[in-house]
Amino acid sequence: MIRHSINVVLYHSLFARVRGLLGTTSEHQPICIYPCRSIHTVGMSYPIDVIFCDRHLRVVRDTRALMPGKRMTCKGAVCVIERPQSSEAWPSVGELISMNVVSIK
């Protein structure tokens, strides 16, 4: 059962995927980086919440408040969803999500 529906900006181009949330403010909306199974927060100015998803959009790894200067990898992931750190609900490992793509970069 899908418990979370997330509005995202899809980052699909090479430039957008490499840049991610770098250079954005902590007010930025969530992004989905596809394809992706490894991220970093080098150069970030704020912590982020992260979920890695498999091809069925099942969460295979989740992290809240990943601090700047860190790196994460998740074998088996095909995409990652990032957002500025928030106290709002966030999916956990094992949960299915749905994404509403609001724009593509």
N, C-alpha and C positions, 0 to 999 in steps of 0.2 A: 504494500500500500504506500502511495506517495504521501509524504507528510509535509514536504516543503516545496513550494513553487517559488523560484527565484527569477526576478527580472535581471537580465545581464546584457552587457555589451560584449559581443563576440569578438575576440581578438584572434584573427585567423591569418593575417599577413605576417610575414617573417618579422618585419620591423615592429609591428604592434605586439607580437608575442615576445620578442626580446625585451621590449620596453616595459610591458606590463603596467603596473601602477606607478612606476618610477616617474617622478616629476609632477605627480598629481597631489591634490590636497586630501585631507582626511574626510572630506565631504563627497568624494567620488563614489559613484554607484558601483555595484559589483561587476566584475568582469569574468568572462570565461575564456581561458586560453586553450585553444585546440589546434593541433595536437600538442600535448604537453604532459610530461611526467617528472619534470624537475624544475624547481624555481629557486630564486634567491631574492634576498631583500637588501643587497648591497646598494648603498646610496639612498635608501628609503628614509623618509623623515618621520615615519609613524609606524606602529605595529599593524599587522594585518591578520584577518581570520582567513583560513585556507581549508578547502576540501578538495581532495583528489577523487575522481570518479572513474569507474570502469566503463566499458562500452555500453552497459545497460543503464548508466547513470546511477549506479549504486555507489555510495560513499565507501571508499576503501581506506582512506586516511583523513583525519580531521585535526586541525590545530587552531586554537584560539590565541590571539595576541602574539603572533610570531614577530619577534623583535627585529629591527634593522640589522643588517650585517650577517644574516643567517642564510642557510641553504637547506632545501628539502628535496628528497627524491622519493618516488613511490612506484615501485615495479608493479606493473599491471594497470596503471592509470592510463587513460587516454586524454583526459582533460583535467584542468584545475579551475576552481572558482575561487577568486580572491575578492575581499572587500576590506575597507578600512575597519580596524577593530571596532566592535560594537557589542552592546549588551543584549541586543535583540537575539531571538532564536536563531540557531545555526544547526544544520544537519550533523548527525553523528555517524560513525562507522556502521555500515549495514543498512542504513536508510536509503530508500529510493528518492530521487528528486526529479522535478521537472524544471525546465528552463524556458523562460519567455525571452527570446532574443529581441531586444529593442532597437539595436543597431549593430552594424558589422564594421570592423576596422581591419 
